[in-house]
């Protein structure tokens, strides 16, 4: 397993949506925050489409997402990266983990794991020989009291439980899992900083162990509040979040800046998207975002 190429920029960020539907307001807030963090530091900002689950991805969703980002003036520094074209890299990464004893084949069902409080009744971590029936591949976590620093939330402490928390990295159906692909691609693309929703905060300690297994440097993480609906649910396709109206990009961006507590002047409502983004980059205040958690 090789590490990322050497990149000249000290800041490389990314926005990585899953194409399960058109871009909604919650995703715009995350995209904008990651864009402003990168641009305010003269860094590069990339777009990665995490299209690894075709059963949940309408054919038109990727185009809808990219069209919305274009309409809102959020253009990447490099061509868009598609995870669906990276299967060989993920296979190579899994073989590396298996060969180093960092992963194992698991034949246990979810019901079996639940009934055994997360322990493997088939002793999969100890016996990796079963290949005559469907299996998933899991990453073998080490027991850990993980301490790390979030660039917005400060010091973090997460408990990692070996075996019980072992994440699937290749599903029984043959689909690669998020935990594997996100780390492999962040390494390959030289991502140095990740801005993402706080709903992914709990995954960080597991991902840190994956970086160590690949002998790669992890990025700096910056977790922002997720946008919720009037029922307190995270905006998502599953919760019927409305698609962005691409005809009103300035209004949408103003609303996103307000959600990030950036307080843009109302005079920007009558100007073009370019002027609004220029103001936002020049006045980006990451510390103000923290107040939205309070």
BANUMI-45149 format. One record per residue (C-alpha): residue in one letter; x negated, y negated, z negated. Coordinates in Angstrom, 2 decimals. Example, Ala and Ser with C-alpha at 12.3 -4.5 7.8 and 13.67 -1.06 7.14 Angstrom:
% residues 2
{residuo A; xx -12.30; yy 4.50; zz -7.80}
{residuo S; xx -13.67; yy 1.06; zz -7.14}
This chain:
% residues 294
{residuo X; xx 0.00; yy 0.00; zz 0.00}
{residuo X; xx -1.60; yy -3.27; zz 1.10}
{residuo X; xx -1.01; yy -6.66; zz -0.42}
{residuo X; xx 0.26; yy -9.71; zz 1.44}
{residuo X; xx -1.75; yy -11.57; zz 4.00}
{residuo X; xx -3.59; yy -14.71; zz 2.94}
{residuo X; xx -1.47; yy -17.81; zz 3.46}
{residuo X; xx -2.74; yy -21.39; zz 3.47}
{residuo X; xx 0.18; yy -22.85; zz 1.50}
{residuo X; xx 0.13; yy -22.62; zz -2.28}
{residuo X; xx 3.94; yy -22.67; zz -2.42}
{residuo X; xx 5.98; yy -20.23; zz -0.36}
{residuo X; xx 9.62; yy -19.91; zz -1.33}
{residuo X; xx 12.59; yy -18.18; zz 0.26}
{residuo X; xx 16.35; yy -17.84; zz 0.38}
{residuo X; xx 17.44; yy -14.23; zz 0.80}
{residuo X; xx 21.19; yy -13.69; zz 1.22}
{residuo X; xx 22.90; yy -10.35; zz 1.80}
{residuo X; xx 25.20; yy -10.61; zz 4.84}
{residuo X; xx 28.37; yy -9.31; zz 3.20}
{residuo X; xx 30.34; yy -12.32; zz 4.42}
{residuo X; xx 29.98; yy -15.98; zz 5.42}
{residuo X; xx 28.03; yy -18.41; zz 3.28}
{residuo X; xx 30.06; yy -19.74; zz 0.34}
{residuo X; xx 29.44; yy -22.64; zz -2.02}
{residuo X; xx 27.58; yy -20.61; zz -4.64}
{residuo X; xx 25.10; yy -19.41; zz -2.03}
{residuo X; xx 24.68; yy -22.95; zz -0.71}
{residuo X; xx 23.70; yy -24.13; zz -4.20}
{residuo X; xx 21.03; yy -21.43; zz -4.43}
{residuo X; xx 19.79; yy -22.11; zz -0.89}
{residuo X; xx 19.58; yy -25.83; zz -1.56}
{residuo X; xx 17.78; yy -25.41; zz -4.89}
{residuo X; xx 15.18; yy -23.11; zz -3.35}
{residuo X; xx 14.77; yy -25.48; zz -0.38}
{residuo X; xx 14.28; yy -28.55; zz -2.59}
{residuo X; xx 11.81; yy -26.78; zz -4.88}
{residuo X; xx 9.71; yy -25.82; zz -1.87}
{residuo X; xx 9.91; yy -29.10; zz 0.01}
{residuo X; xx 9.31; yy -31.26; zz -3.07}
{residuo X; xx 5.99; yy -29.43; zz -3.50}
{residuo X; xx 5.03; yy -29.65; zz 0.20}
{residuo X; xx 5.55; yy -25.91; zz 0.43}
{residuo X; xx 7.06; yy -23.55; zz 2.96}
{residuo X; xx 10.65; yy -22.32; zz 2.77}
{residuo X; xx 11.67; yy -19.06; zz 4.42}
{residuo X; xx 14.95; yy -17.30; zz 5.13}
{residuo X; xx 15.23; yy -13.54; zz 4.72}
{residuo X; xx 18.40; yy -11.63; zz 5.59}
{residuo X; xx 18.71; yy -8.69; zz 3.19}
{residuo X; xx 20.73; yy -6.48; zz 5.54}
{residuo X; xx 20.09; yy -3.05; zz 4.02}
{residuo X; xx 23.67; yy -1.86; zz 3.43}
{residuo X; xx 25.53; yy -1.63; zz 6.77}
{residuo X; xx 28.62; yy -0.22; zz 5.05}
{residuo X; xx 29.16; yy -3.60; zz 3.34}
{residuo X; xx 27.97; yy -5.91; zz 6.11}
{residuo X; xx 30.39; yy -7.18; zz 8.77}
{residuo X; xx 28.67; yy -7.50; zz 12.13}
{residuo X; xx 29.40; yy -11.22; zz 12.33}
{residuo X; xx 28.17; yy -12.14; zz 8.82}
{residuo X; xx 24.49; yy -12.74; zz 9.63}
{residuo X; xx 25.34; yy -15.17; zz 12.41}
{residuo X; xx 27.82; yy -16.95; zz 10.17}
{residuo X; xx 25.23; yy -17.40; zz 7.42}
{residuo X; xx 22.54; yy -18.68; zz 9.77}
{residuo X; xx 24.98; yy -21.04; zz 11.50}
{residuo X; xx 26.01; yy -22.48; zz 8.13}
{residuo X; xx 22.40; yy -23.03; zz 7.07}
{residuo X; xx 21.70; yy -24.77; zz 10.38}
{residuo X; xx 24.80; yy -26.96; zz 10.00}
{residuo X; xx 23.55; yy -28.06; zz 6.59}
{residuo X; xx 20.07; yy -28.91; zz 7.86}
{residuo X; xx 18.37; yy -26.06; zz 6.02}
{residuo X; xx 15.85; yy -24.83; zz 8.58}
{residuo X; xx 13.10; yy -22.32; zz 7.68}
{residuo X; xx 9.38; yy -22.88; zz 8.13}
{residuo X; xx 9.04; yy -19.54; zz 9.96}
{residuo X; xx 11.29; yy -17.24; zz 12.01}
{residuo X; xx 14.02; yy -15.50; zz 10.02}
{residuo X; xx 12.97; yy -12.17; zz 8.47}
{residuo X; xx 15.37; yy -9.19; zz 8.63}
{residuo X; xx 15.08; yy -6.31; zz 6.17}
{residuo X; xx 16.86; yy -3.97; zz 8.61}
{residuo X; xx 13.69; yy -4.10; zz 10.72}
{residuo X; xx 11.43; yy -3.13; zz 7.82}
{residuo X; xx 12.33; yy 0.51; zz 7.21}
{residuo X; xx 8.84; yy 1.78; zz 8.01}
{residuo X; xx 7.31; yy -0.56; zz 5.45}
{residuo X; xx 9.75; yy 0.63; zz 2.77}
{residuo X; xx 9.04; yy 4.29; zz 3.57}
{residuo X; xx 5.32; yy 3.59; zz 3.25}
{residuo X; xx 5.86; yy 1.85; zz -0.08}
{residuo X; xx 7.91; yy 4.76; zz -1.44}
{residuo X; xx 5.32; yy 7.31; zz -0.37}
{residuo X; xx 2.69; yy 5.24; zz -2.15}
{residuo X; xx 4.75; yy 5.16; zz -5.35}
{residuo X; xx 5.42; yy 8.91; zz -5.18}
{residuo X; xx 1.77; yy 9.71; zz -4.60}
{residuo X; xx 0.72; yy 7.61; zz -7.59}
{residuo X; xx 3.32; yy 9.11; zz -9.93}
{residuo X; xx 5.30; yy 5.86; zz -10.08}
{residuo X; xx 8.45; yy 7.33; zz -8.52}
{residuo X; xx 10.36; yy 10.60; zz -8.54}
{residuo X; xx 13.23; yy 12.39; zz -6.82}
{residuo X; xx 16.46; yy 12.42; zz -8.82}
{residuo X; xx 19.33; yy 14.85; zz -8.21}
{residuo X; xx 21.45; yy 13.72; zz -11.16}
{residuo X; xx 24.87; yy 12.24; zz -10.50}
{residuo X; xx 26.09; yy 9.01; zz -12.09}
{residuo X; xx 28.54; yy 11.00; zz -14.20}
{residuo X; xx 25.75; yy 13.22; zz -15.49}
{residuo X; xx 23.61; yy 10.23; zz -16.39}
{residuo X; xx 26.49; yy 8.47; zz -18.12}
{residuo X; xx 27.34; yy 11.59; zz -20.10}
{residuo X; xx 23.71; yy 11.83; zz -21.25}
{residuo X; xx 23.31; yy 8.13; zz -22.13}
{residuo X; xx 21.00; yy 7.54; zz -19.19}
{residuo X; xx 18.79; yy 10.56; zz -19.79}
{residuo X; xx 18.29; yy 12.99; zz -16.91}
{residuo X; xx 19.88; yy 16.38; zz -17.67}
{residuo X; xx 17.97; yy 17.81; zz -14.68}
{residuo X; xx 14.66; yy 16.52; zz -16.14}
{residuo X; xx 13.93; yy 14.77; zz -12.85}
{residuo X; xx 11.01; yy 12.71; zz -14.14}
{residuo X; xx 9.22; yy 15.88; zz -15.25}
{residuo X; xx 10.15; yy 18.14; zz -12.32}
{residuo X; xx 10.01; yy 16.45; zz -8.92}
{residuo X; xx 10.21; yy 19.68; zz -6.91}
{residuo X; xx 13.97; yy 19.78; zz -6.17}
{residuo X; xx 14.43; yy 18.99; zz -2.48}
{residuo X; xx 17.09; yy 21.51; zz -1.46}
{residuo X; xx 19.96; yy 19.21; zz -2.46}
{residuo X; xx 20.71; yy 15.49; zz -2.05}
{residuo X; xx 18.45; yy 13.28; zz -4.13}
{residuo X; xx 17.78; yy 9.63; zz -4.76}
{residuo X; xx 14.32; yy 8.28; zz -5.45}
{residuo X; xx 13.83; yy 6.29; zz -8.63}
{residuo X; xx 11.00; yy 4.09; zz -9.83}
{residuo X; xx 9.50; yy 5.43; zz -13.07}
{residuo X; xx 9.46; yy 2.58; zz -15.56}
{residuo X; xx 7.13; yy 2.39; zz -18.53}
{residuo X; xx 8.50; yy 1.60; zz -21.97}
{residuo X; xx 7.82; yy -2.10; zz -22.38}
{residuo X; xx 8.50; yy -5.23; zz -24.40}
{residuo X; xx 8.16; yy -7.55; zz -21.43}
{residuo X; xx 7.21; yy -11.18; zz -21.99}
{residuo X; xx 7.23; yy -13.57; zz -19.05}
{residuo X; xx 7.84; yy -17.25; zz -18.34}
{residuo X; xx 10.71; yy -18.62; zz -16.29}
{residuo X; xx 9.96; yy -22.00; zz -14.71}
{residuo X; xx 13.36; yy -23.34; zz -15.73}
{residuo X; xx 14.38; yy -21.31; zz -18.79}
{residuo X; xx 10.98; yy -20.98; zz -20.42}
{residuo X; xx 9.67; yy -17.89; zz -22.30}
{residuo X; xx 11.61; yy -14.69; zz -21.69}
{residuo X; xx 11.65; yy -11.40; zz -23.57}
{residuo X; xx 13.13; yy -8.29; zz -21.99}
{residuo X; xx 13.14; yy -4.70; zz -23.22}
{residuo X; xx 12.47; yy -2.03; zz -20.59}
{residuo X; xx 13.50; yy 1.53; zz -21.43}
{residuo X; xx 11.68; yy 4.30; zz -19.59}
{residuo X; xx 13.98; yy 6.82; zz -17.87}
{residuo X; xx 17.21; yy 5.13; zz -19.02}
{residuo X; xx 16.58; yy 1.99; zz -16.94}
{residuo X; xx 14.73; yy 3.62; zz -14.02}
{residuo X; xx 16.13; yy 1.88; zz -10.91}
{residuo X; xx 17.04; yy 3.66; zz -7.69}
{residuo X; xx 14.75; yy 2.58; zz -4.85}
{residuo X; xx 16.16; yy 4.93; zz -2.19}
{residuo X; xx 19.80; yy 5.96; zz -2.44}
{residuo X; xx 21.03; yy 9.49; zz -1.73}
{residuo X; xx 22.74; yy 8.17; zz 1.40}
{residuo X; xx 19.34; yy 7.09; zz 2.73}
{residuo X; xx 19.70; yy 3.36; zz 2.13}
{residuo X; xx 16.84; yy 1.41; zz 0.59}
{residuo X; xx 17.69; yy -0.39; zz -2.65}
{residuo X; xx 17.32; yy -4.06; zz -3.49}
{residuo X; xx 14.75; yy -3.54; zz -6.25}
{residuo X; xx 12.28; yy -1.96; zz -3.83}
{residuo X; xx 12.86; yy -4.07; zz -0.74}
{residuo X; xx 12.78; yy -7.44; zz -2.47}
{residuo X; xx 9.39; yy -6.73; zz -4.04}
{residuo X; xx 7.87; yy -5.19; zz -0.90}
{residuo X; xx 8.99; yy -8.14; zz 1.23}
{residuo X; xx 8.00; yy -10.84; zz -1.25}
{residuo X; xx 4.53; yy -9.29; zz -1.29}
{residuo X; xx 4.37; yy -8.99; zz 2.51}
{residuo X; xx 5.55; yy -12.56; zz 3.05}
{residuo X; xx 3.22; yy -14.02; zz 0.44}
{residuo X; xx 6.09; yy -15.45; zz -1.60}
{residuo X; xx 4.69; yy -17.41; zz -4.54}
{residuo X; xx 7.91; yy -18.84; zz -6.02}
{residuo X; xx 11.43; yy -17.43; zz -6.22}
{residuo X; xx 14.49; yy -19.56; zz -6.97}
{residuo X; xx 17.55; yy -17.39; zz -7.54}
{residuo X; xx 20.71; yy -17.07; zz -9.62}
{residuo X; xx 20.57; yy -16.26; zz -13.32}
{residuo X; xx 22.65; yy -13.13; zz -12.62}
{residuo X; xx 19.38; yy -11.57; zz -11.41}
{residuo X; xx 17.44; yy -12.54; zz -14.54}
{residuo X; xx 17.73; yy -9.09; zz -16.12}
{residuo X; xx 16.04; yy -7.44; zz -13.12}
{residuo X; xx 12.81; yy -9.40; zz -13.53}
{residuo X; xx 11.06; yy -7.13; zz -16.04}
{residuo X; xx 11.63; yy -4.09; zz -13.80}
{residuo X; xx 10.30; yy -5.99; zz -10.81}
{residuo X; xx 7.19; yy -6.99; zz -12.73}
{residuo X; xx 6.41; yy -3.30; zz -13.19}
{residuo X; xx 6.85; yy -2.75; zz -9.44}
{residuo X; xx 4.36; yy -5.53; zz -8.73}
{residuo X; xx 1.90; yy -3.85; zz -11.07}
{residuo X; xx 2.43; yy -0.50; zz -9.34}
{residuo X; xx 1.60; yy -2.17; zz -6.02}
{residuo X; xx -1.36; yy -4.01; zz -7.60}
{residuo X; xx 0.12; yy -7.32; zz -6.43}
{residuo X; xx 0.56; yy -10.69; zz -8.09}
{residuo X; xx 4.18; yy -11.47; zz -8.94}
{residuo X; xx 5.77; yy -14.78; zz -7.97}
{residuo X; xx 6.86; yy -17.52; zz -10.32}
{residuo X; xx 10.58; yy -17.19; zz -11.05}
{residuo X; xx 13.09; yy -20.01; zz -11.43}
{residuo X; xx 16.61; yy -18.85; zz -12.35}
{residuo X; xx 19.45; yy -21.31; zz -11.86}
{residuo X; xx 23.02; yy -21.12; zz -13.18}
{residuo X; xx 25.45; yy -19.20; zz -11.00}
{residuo X; xx 28.52; yy -20.97; zz -9.69}
{residuo X; xx 31.76; yy -19.53; zz -11.04}
{residuo X; xx 35.43; yy -19.79; zz -10.08}
{residuo X; xx 38.25; yy -20.97; zz -12.32}
{residuo X; xx 38.36; yy -17.49; zz -13.90}
{residuo X; xx 34.72; yy -17.64; zz -14.90}
{residuo X; xx 33.70; yy -15.12; zz -12.22}
{residuo X; xx 30.61; yy -15.58; zz -10.07}
{residuo X; xx 31.52; yy -16.84; zz -6.60}
{residuo X; xx 31.20; yy -13.89; zz -4.22}
{residuo X; xx 32.95; yy -12.18; zz -1.38}
{residuo X; xx 34.32; yy -9.63; zz -3.85}
{residuo X; xx 35.98; yy -12.48; zz -5.75}
{residuo X; xx 37.32; yy -14.00; zz -2.52}
{residuo X; xx 35.02; yy -17.03; zz -2.42}
{residuo X; xx 35.96; yy -19.34; zz 0.44}
{residuo X; xx 33.58; yy -19.75; zz 3.35}
{residuo X; xx 31.84; yy -23.10; zz 3.69}
{residuo X; xx 33.37; yy -25.57; zz 6.13}
{residuo X; xx 30.50; yy -26.31; zz 8.50}
{residuo X; xx 32.31; yy -29.44; zz 9.70}
{residuo X; xx 31.63; yy -31.19; zz 6.37}
{residuo X; xx 27.96; yy -30.51; zz 5.61}
{residuo X; xx 27.28; yy -33.81; zz 3.85}
{residuo X; xx 30.23; yy -33.38; zz 1.49}
{residuo X; xx 29.17; yy -29.78; zz 0.81}
{residuo X; xx 25.59; yy -30.78; zz 0.07}
{residuo X; xx 26.70; yy -33.62; zz -2.21}
{residuo X; xx 28.83; yy -31.14; zz -4.15}
{residuo X; xx 25.87; yy -28.72; zz -4.35}
{residuo X; xx 23.57; yy -31.48; zz -5.62}
{residuo X; xx 26.13; yy -32.38; zz -8.28}
{residuo X; xx 26.33; yy -28.71; zz -9.30}
{residuo X; xx 22.55; yy -28.88; zz -9.77}
{residuo X; xx 22.98; yy -32.08; zz -11.83}
{residuo X; xx 21.01; yy -34.20; zz -9.34}
{residuo X; xx 23.52; yy -37.10; zz -9.25}
{residuo X; xx 23.19; yy -38.27; zz -5.63}
{residuo X; xx 24.44; yy -41.80; zz -4.87}
{residuo X; xx 27.86; yy -42.00; zz -3.23}
{residuo X; xx 26.39; yy -44.13; zz -0.44}
{residuo X; xx 24.86; yy -40.97; zz 1.02}
{residuo X; xx 28.33; yy -39.64; zz 1.82}
{residuo X; xx 28.53; yy -41.79; zz 4.93}
{residuo X; xx 25.10; yy -40.95; zz 6.29}
{residuo X; xx 23.66; yy -38.01; zz 8.22}
{residuo X; xx 22.54; yy -34.72; zz 6.70}
{residuo X; xx 18.89; yy -35.62; zz 7.34}
{residuo X; xx 19.06; yy -38.73; zz 5.15}
{residuo X; xx 20.75; yy -36.82; zz 2.35}
{residuo X; xx 18.13; yy -34.05; zz 2.36}
{residuo X; xx 15.33; yy -36.61; zz 2.50}
{residuo X; xx 16.75; yy -38.32; zz -0.60}
{residuo X; xx 17.25; yy -34.98; zz -2.34}
{residuo X; xx 13.66; yy -33.89; zz -1.73}
{residuo X; xx 12.28; yy -37.21; zz -2.94}
{residuo X; xx 14.45; yy -37.25; zz -6.09}
{residuo X; xx 14.54; yy -33.55; zz -6.94}
{residuo X; xx 14.61; yy -33.19; zz -10.72}
{residuo X; xx 14.22; yy -29.55; zz -11.72}
{residuo X; xx 14.55; yy -30.40; zz -15.40}
{residuo X; xx 18.08; yy -31.71; zz -14.86}
{residuo X; xx 19.17; yy -28.25; zz -13.66}
{residuo X; xx 18.50; yy -26.87; zz -17.13}
{residuo X; xx 21.23; yy -29.09; zz -18.54}
{residuo X; xx 23.84; yy -27.14; zz -16.58}
{residuo X; xx 23.15; yy -24.14; zz -18.83}
{residuo X; xx 24.19; yy -26.14; zz -21.90}
